[in-house]
Amino acid sequence: MTDPAAFMKQAAPPVEQELPPDWWPYAKELPQWHVWRGVSGRVYASRRRTSPPVVVRGEDAVDLRDMINRERSKMSEQRGRRVE
């Protein structure tokens, strides 16, 4: 039988990759969002520690920022408060 802790270390995601350079201007504005570029060239973002998970995508960094702000507005309305 395998040690569960050893298995989890193997299954852990790789160390966070560098952010796409075109996202750098917005990274400080939205630090709670994990951003990456997909194989197709689209840019994706997920909000950490949300349930259910929140993931948005955009054609470029500006589109992604707009999609994140749209999602933040929806989350704020659902919770009745401002979401970072």
C-alpha positions, -999 to 999 in steps of 0.1 A, spaced: 0 0 0 13 35 -9 17 63 16 -11 88 10 12 118 17 37 105 -9 8 100 -34 -4 136 -29 31 150 -35 32 131 -68 -3 143 -78 4 179 -68 3 204 -96 36 218 -108 51 249 -93 31 279 -105 43 290 -139 52 325 -148 23 348 -156 17 357 -193 36 390 -199 5 408 -212 -12 401 -178 15 418 -158 -2 453 -157 -33 437 -142 -17 412 -118 -16 436 -88 -52 447 -95 -65 412 -92 -41 392 -70 -67 366 -59 -69 353 -95 -45 326 -109 -38 333 -146 -24 311 -173 -22 308 -210 -38 278 -225 -25 257 -254 -49 274 -278 -34 308 -269 -64 319 -248 -58 333 -213 -76 317 -184 -81 327 -148 -95 310 -117 -104 325 -84 -87 307 -56 -106 292 -28 -141 296 -42 -168 270 -41 -180 262 -67 -148 269 -86 -148 301 -107 -130 300 -140 -131 326 -168 -114 329 -202 -106 356 -226 -89 362 -260 -63 384 -245 -54 401 -212 -78 430 -216 -107 407 -225 -98 384 -195 -97 414 -171 -132 424 -184 -145 388 -179 -130 387 -143 -147 421 -135 -180 407 -149 -176 376 -127 -167 397 -97 -199 417 -102 -220 385 -103 -203 372 -72 -209 405 -54 -246 404 -63 -250 368 -51 -232 375 -18 -245 410 -13 -210 425 -9 -179 436 -28 -156 408 -40 -119 414 -47 
